Amino acid sequence: MESKEKIKTMTGINNGFLHILINLALLAVTLGLMIYGIAYEIGWTAPLDALLWCLWALHLGGFMVIQPNHARVLTFFGRYVGTVRQNGFFWLNPLYTKKKISLRADNMDVEPIKVNDRNGNPIMIGLVLVWKVEDTYRACFDVEASSYNSFVAVQSDSALRKVASLYAYDNLEDLNEVTLRNGGDEINRRLEAEIRKHLEIAGIEVIEARINYLAYAQEIASVMLKRQQAEAIIAAREKIVEGAVSMVDMALKKLTADHVVDMDEERKAAMVSNLMVVLCGDEGPSPVINTGSLY
Protein backbone atom coordinates (compact mmCIF):
# COMPACT_ATOMS: atom_id res chain seq x y z
CA MET A 1 0.00 0.00 0.00
CA GLU A 2 1.45 3.37 -1.03
CA SER A 3 1.93 5.83 1.79
CA LYS A 4 -0.37 8.84 1.82
CA GLU A 5 2.66 11.03 2.31
CA LYS A 6 4.07 10.00 -1.06
CA ILE A 7 0.91 10.87 -2.98
CA LYS A 8 0.12 14.10 -1.10
CA THR A 9 1.14 17.36 -2.76
CA MET A 10 1.71 20.31 -0.46
CA THR A 11 0.34 23.68 -1.59
CA GLY A 12 0.04 27.07 0.07
CA ILE A 13 3.65 27.26 1.32
CA ASN A 14 5.08 30.75 0.98
CA ASN A 15 8.36 32.47 1.64
CA GLY A 16 8.47 33.47 5.29
CA PHE A 17 10.56 36.60 4.74
CA LEU A 18 7.99 38.02 2.31
CA HIS A 19 5.26 37.50 4.87
CA ILE A 20 7.31 39.29 7.52
CA LEU A 21 6.98 42.40 5.36
CA ILE A 22 3.26 41.76 4.95
CA ASN A 23 2.90 41.28 8.70
CA LEU A 24 4.79 44.51 9.43
CA ALA A 25 2.66 46.38 6.90
CA LEU A 26 -0.51 45.03 8.49
CA LEU A 27 0.79 46.05 11.91
CA ALA A 28 1.57 49.56 10.65
CA VAL A 29 -1.92 49.95 9.15
CA THR A 30 -3.53 48.72 12.37
CA LEU A 31 -1.53 51.09 14.58
CA GLY A 32 -2.11 53.97 12.18
CA LEU A 33 -5.85 53.40 12.14
CA MET A 34 -5.92 53.16 15.94
CA ILE A 35 -3.96 56.43 16.32
CA TYR A 36 -6.12 58.12 13.73
CA GLY A 37 -9.34 57.09 15.48
CA ILE A 38 -8.12 58.22 18.87
CA ALA A 39 -6.76 61.53 17.57
CA TYR A 40 -9.93 62.49 15.75
CA GLU A 41 -12.31 60.70 18.11
CA ILE A 42 -13.80 58.63 15.34
CA GLY A 43 -15.85 55.78 16.79
CA TRP A 44 -16.25 53.63 13.71
CA THR A 45 -12.52 52.88 13.59
CA ALA A 46 -12.59 50.85 16.84
CA PRO A 47 -14.36 47.72 15.46
CA LEU A 48 -12.27 47.82 12.29
CA ASP A 49 -9.11 48.20 14.34
CA ALA A 50 -10.08 45.22 16.51
CA LEU A 51 -10.63 43.14 13.37
CA LEU A 52 -7.21 44.18 12.01
CA TRP A 53 -5.56 43.22 15.31
CA CYS A 54 -7.14 39.77 15.05
CA LEU A 55 -5.96 39.38 11.44
CA TRP A 56 -2.44 40.45 12.44
CA ALA A 57 -2.29 37.93 15.31
CA LEU A 58 -3.71 35.19 13.06
CA HIS A 59 -1.19 35.98 10.34
CA LEU A 60 1.62 35.86 12.90
CA GLY A 61 0.75 32.24 13.69
CA GLY A 62 1.51 31.09 10.15
CA PHE A 63 5.30 31.38 10.40
CA MET A 64 7.29 28.15 10.54
CA VAL A 65 11.03 27.35 10.73
CA ILE A 66 12.19 23.86 9.70
CA GLN A 67 15.71 22.80 10.68
CA PRO A 68 17.77 20.29 8.62
CA ASN A 69 16.58 16.69 8.96
CA HIS A 70 13.27 17.77 10.42
CA ALA A 71 9.76 17.92 8.96
CA ARG A 72 6.30 19.25 9.78
CA VAL A 73 3.20 17.11 9.50
CA LEU A 74 0.19 19.34 8.75
CA THR A 75 -3.44 18.70 9.61
CA PHE A 76 -6.48 20.90 9.15
CA PHE A 77 -9.15 20.24 11.76
CA GLY A 78 -8.28 16.53 11.89
CA ARG A 79 -7.66 16.07 8.15
CA TYR A 80 -4.15 15.25 6.94
CA VAL A 81 -2.93 17.99 4.61
CA GLY A 82 0.65 16.99 3.86
CA THR A 83 4.24 16.94 5.05
CA VAL A 84 6.79 19.71 4.60
CA ARG A 85 10.34 18.34 4.40
CA GLN A 86 12.00 21.47 2.97
CA ASN A 87 14.37 23.32 5.26
CA GLY A 88 13.98 27.05 5.75
CA PHE A 89 11.61 29.79 6.87
CA PHE A 90 8.04 29.51 5.59
CA TRP A 91 4.56 30.86 6.04
CA LEU A 92 1.43 28.84 5.49
CA ASN A 93 -2.20 28.71 6.56
CA PRO A 94 -2.16 29.61 10.29
CA LEU A 95 -5.11 27.31 10.90
CA TYR A 96 -2.99 24.26 10.10
CA THR A 97 -1.81 22.17 13.04
CA LYS A 98 1.93 21.70 12.64
CA LYS A 99 3.50 18.65 14.24
CA LYS A 100 7.28 18.58 14.42
CA ILE A 101 9.00 15.28 13.62
CA SER A 102 12.71 14.44 13.43
CA LEU A 103 14.16 12.66 10.40
CA ARG A 104 17.57 12.17 11.99
CA ALA A 105 19.09 8.74 12.47
CA ASP A 106 18.82 7.40 15.99
CA ASN A 107 20.37 4.35 17.62
CA MET A 108 19.18 1.98 20.29
CA ASP A 109 21.14 -0.49 22.37
CA VAL A 110 18.71 -3.31 23.11
CA GLU A 111 19.67 -4.87 26.42
CA PRO A 112 20.56 -8.60 26.32
CA ILE A 113 17.51 -10.83 26.67
CA LYS A 114 17.23 -14.50 27.58
CA VAL A 115 15.95 -16.70 24.77
CA ASN A 116 16.23 -20.35 23.73
CA ASP A 117 18.25 -21.12 20.63
CA ARG A 118 17.24 -23.75 18.07
CA ASN A 119 18.53 -26.53 20.30
CA GLY A 120 16.64 -25.25 23.33
CA ASN A 121 19.70 -23.91 25.12
CA PRO A 122 19.05 -20.69 27.06
CA ILE A 123 21.28 -17.88 25.80
CA MET A 124 21.68 -14.15 26.35
CA ILE A 125 21.61 -12.05 23.20
CA GLY A 126 21.51 -8.30 22.54
CA LEU A 127 21.64 -5.99 19.54
CA VAL A 128 22.39 -2.46 18.36
CA LEU A 129 19.82 -0.85 16.06
CA VAL A 130 20.21 2.27 13.90
CA TRP A 131 16.92 3.67 12.57
CA LYS A 132 15.16 6.79 11.38
CA VAL A 133 11.67 7.94 10.41
CA GLU A 134 11.08 7.55 6.68
CA ASP A 135 7.29 7.84 6.31
CA THR A 136 6.03 10.71 8.46
CA TYR A 137 2.35 9.91 7.86
CA ARG A 138 2.65 6.41 9.31
CA ALA A 139 4.95 7.60 12.05
CA CYS A 140 2.42 10.18 13.22
CA PHE A 141 -0.90 8.47 12.67
CA ASP A 142 -0.33 4.68 12.64
CA VAL A 143 1.53 4.51 15.95
CA GLU A 144 1.69 6.64 19.07
CA ALA A 145 4.38 9.17 18.15
CA SER A 146 5.19 9.94 21.78
CA SER A 147 6.39 6.36 22.34
CA TYR A 148 8.74 5.81 19.38
CA ASN A 149 11.55 4.41 21.49
CA SER A 150 9.21 2.06 23.33
CA PHE A 151 7.65 0.83 20.07
CA VAL A 152 11.03 0.30 18.42
CA ALA A 153 12.42 -1.46 21.50
CA VAL A 154 9.48 -3.88 21.81
CA GLN A 155 9.42 -4.75 18.12
CA SER A 156 13.21 -5.18 18.01
CA ASP A 157 13.00 -7.48 21.03
CA SER A 158 10.36 -9.58 19.28
CA ALA A 159 12.39 -9.83 16.04
CA LEU A 160 15.54 -10.73 17.98
CA ARG A 161 13.76 -13.56 19.79
CA LYS A 162 12.48 -14.97 16.52
CA VAL A 163 15.86 -14.89 14.76
CA ALA A 164 17.70 -16.34 17.79
CA SER A 165 15.31 -19.29 17.91
CA LEU A 166 16.09 -20.20 14.28
CA TYR A 167 19.81 -20.87 14.82
CA ALA A 168 21.94 -22.85 17.22
CA TYR A 169 24.36 -20.95 19.43
CA ASP A 170 27.28 -23.07 18.25
CA ASN A 171 27.97 -26.41 16.60
CA LEU A 172 31.46 -27.89 16.69
CA GLU A 173 30.33 -31.07 14.95
CA ASP A 174 29.32 -29.39 11.70
CA LEU A 175 31.63 -26.45 11.06
CA ASN A 176 29.75 -25.52 7.87
CA GLU A 177 26.47 -24.92 9.68
CA VAL A 178 25.47 -21.27 10.16
CA THR A 179 25.16 -20.53 13.88
CA LEU A 180 24.67 -17.43 15.97
CA ARG A 181 28.33 -17.51 16.89
CA ASN A 182 29.83 -17.85 13.41
CA GLY A 183 26.99 -16.51 11.24
CA GLY A 184 28.27 -12.93 11.29
CA ASP A 185 26.90 -10.86 8.40
CA GLU A 186 24.33 -13.47 7.39
CA ILE A 187 22.73 -13.45 10.85
CA ASN A 188 22.80 -9.63 10.94
CA ARG A 189 21.12 -9.42 7.52
CA ARG A 190 18.40 -11.83 8.64
CA LEU A 191 17.92 -9.83 11.82
CA GLU A 192 17.79 -6.53 9.91
CA ALA A 193 15.14 -7.88 7.52
CA GLU A 194 13.04 -9.20 10.41
CA ILE A 195 13.17 -5.90 12.32
CA ARG A 196 12.35 -3.96 9.16
CA LYS A 197 9.23 -6.08 8.72
CA HIS A 198 8.17 -5.37 12.31
CA LEU A 199 8.75 -1.61 12.06
CA GLU A 200 7.22 -1.07 8.62
CA ILE A 201 3.85 -0.18 10.13
CA ALA A 202 5.45 2.81 11.85
CA GLY A 203 7.15 4.16 8.72
CA ILE A 204 10.58 3.55 10.26
CA GLU A 205 13.59 2.69 8.11
CA VAL A 206 16.14 0.28 9.58
CA ILE A 207 19.62 1.49 8.63
CA GLU A 208 21.60 -1.18 10.46
CA ALA A 209 21.01 -3.97 12.95
CA ARG A 210 23.70 -6.19 14.40
CA ILE A 211 24.20 -8.52 17.36
CA ASN A 212 26.52 -6.96 19.93
CA TYR A 213 26.21 -9.46 22.78
CA LEU A 214 26.05 -13.25 22.71
CA ALA A 215 26.63 -15.70 25.56
CA TYR A 216 25.12 -18.74 27.22
CA ALA A 217 22.74 -18.03 30.08
CA GLN A 218 24.34 -18.11 33.50
CA GLU A 219 22.70 -21.36 34.61
CA ILE A 220 24.34 -23.43 31.84
CA ALA A 221 27.39 -21.32 31.06
CA SER A 222 29.84 -23.45 33.08
CA VAL A 223 28.44 -26.74 31.72
CA MET A 224 28.54 -25.55 28.11
CA LEU A 225 32.08 -24.26 28.64
CA LYS A 226 33.17 -27.73 29.74
CA ARG A 227 31.37 -29.22 26.75
CA GLN A 228 33.14 -26.84 24.38
CA GLN A 229 36.46 -27.63 26.00
CA ALA A 230 35.83 -31.38 25.71
CA GLU A 231 34.84 -31.08 22.06
CA ALA A 232 37.90 -28.94 21.39
CA ILE A 233 40.16 -31.51 23.10
CA ILE A 234 38.60 -34.35 21.09
CA ALA A 235 39.00 -32.42 17.86
CA ALA A 236 42.63 -31.66 18.74
CA ARG A 237 43.29 -35.33 19.63
CA GLU A 238 41.90 -36.44 16.29
CA LYS A 239 44.33 -34.14 14.51
CA ILE A 240 47.22 -35.34 16.68
CA VAL A 241 46.43 -39.03 16.06
CA GLU A 242 45.99 -38.42 12.34
CA GLY A 243 49.37 -36.70 12.18
CA ALA A 244 51.05 -39.36 14.35
CA VAL A 245 49.82 -42.21 12.13
CA SER A 246 51.08 -40.37 9.06
CA MET A 247 54.50 -39.82 10.67
CA VAL A 248 54.81 -43.49 11.81
CA ASP A 249 53.86 -44.70 8.35
CA MET A 250 56.42 -42.39 6.78
CA ALA A 251 59.12 -43.55 9.25
CA LEU A 252 58.50 -47.24 8.56
CA LYS A 253 58.55 -46.72 4.80
CA LYS A 254 61.73 -44.66 5.04
CA LEU A 255 63.52 -47.24 7.19
CA THR A 256 62.53 -50.03 4.82
CA ALA A 257 63.41 -48.13 1.65
CA ASP A 258 66.84 -47.07 2.91
CA HIS A 259 67.56 -50.56 4.37
CA VAL A 260 68.47 -49.01 7.71
CA VAL A 261 67.23 -52.00 9.64
CA ASP A 262 65.31 -55.13 8.80
CA MET A 263 62.31 -55.65 11.07
CA ASP A 264 59.77 -58.39 11.29
CA GLU A 265 56.13 -57.71 12.06
CA GLU A 266 56.65 -58.00 15.83
CA ARG A 267 59.43 -55.39 15.79
CA LYS A 268 57.33 -53.10 13.59
CA ALA A 269 54.42 -53.39 16.04
CA ALA A 270 56.72 -52.52 18.97
CA MET A 271 58.11 -49.53 17.06
CA VAL A 272 54.63 -48.31 16.11
CA SER A 273 53.54 -48.56 19.73
CA ASN A 274 56.54 -46.61 20.98
CA LEU A 275 56.23 -43.89 18.33
CA MET A 276 52.50 -43.45 18.98
CA VAL A 277 53.15 -43.04 22.71
CA VAL A 278 55.85 -40.46 22.01
CA LEU A 279 53.83 -38.50 19.43
CA CYS A 280 50.43 -38.60 21.16
CA GLY A 281 51.50 -38.18 24.78
CA ASP A 282 50.68 -35.00 26.72
CA GLU A 283 54.18 -34.87 28.21
CA GLY A 284 57.62 -35.44 26.78
CA PRO A 285 58.79 -39.10 26.92
CA SER A 286 61.47 -40.34 29.33
CA PRO A 287 63.84 -42.45 27.18
CA VAL A 288 65.25 -45.75 28.47
CA ILE A 289 68.63 -46.66 26.98
CA ASN A 290 68.99 -50.35 26.18
CA THR A 291 72.66 -51.39 26.51
CA GLY A 292 71.96 -55.03 25.84
CA SER A 293 70.47 -56.82 22.85
CA LEU A 294 67.57 -55.51 20.83
CA TYR A 295 65.38 -58.07 22.53
Stockholm file with secondary structure:
# STOCKHOLM 1.0

chainA/1-295         MESKEKIKTMTGINNGFLHILINLALLAVTLGLMIYGIAYEIGWTAPLDALLWCLWALHLGGFMVIQPNHARVLTFFGRYVGTVRQNGFFWLNPLYTKKKISLRADNMDVEPIKVNDRNGNPIMIGLVLVWKVEDTYRACFDVEASSYNSFVAVQSDSALRKVASLYAYDNLEDLNEVTLRNGGDEINRRLEAEIRKHLEIAGIEVIEARINYLAYAQEIASVMLKRQQAEAIIAAREKIVEGAVSMVDMALKKLTADHVVDMDEERKAAMVSNLMVVLCGDEGPSPVINTGSLY
#=GR chainA/1-295 SS CCCHHHHCCCCCCEEHHHHHHHHHHHHHHHHHHHHHHHHHTCTTHHHHHHHHHHHHHHHHTTEEEECTTEEEEEEETTEEEEEECCCEEEECCTTSEEEEEECSCEEEEEEEEEEECTTSCEEEEEEEEEEEECCHHHHHHTSCGGGHHHHHHHHHHHHHHHHHTTSCSCCSSCTTSCCTTTCTHHHHHHHHHHHHHHHGGGTEEEEEEEEEEEEECHHHHHHHHHHHHHHHHHHHHHHHHHHHHHHHHHHHHHHHHTTSCCCCHHHHHHHHHHHHHHHHCSSCCCCCCCCSCCC
#=GC SS_cons         CCCHHHHCCCCCCEEHHHHHHHHHHHHHHHHHHHHHHHHHTCTTHHHHHHHHHHHHHHHHTTEEEECTTEEEEEEETTEEEEEECCCEEEECCTTSEEEEEECSCEEEEEEEEEEECTTSCEEEEEEEEEEEECCHHHHHHTSCGGGHHHHHHHHHHHHHHHHHTTSCSCCSSCTTSCCTTTCTHHHHHHHHHHHHHHHGGGTEEEEEEEEEEEEECHHHHHHHHHHHHHHHHHHHHHHHHHHHHHHHHHHHHHHHHTTSCCCCHHHHHHHHHHHHHHHHCSSCCCCCCCCSCCC
//
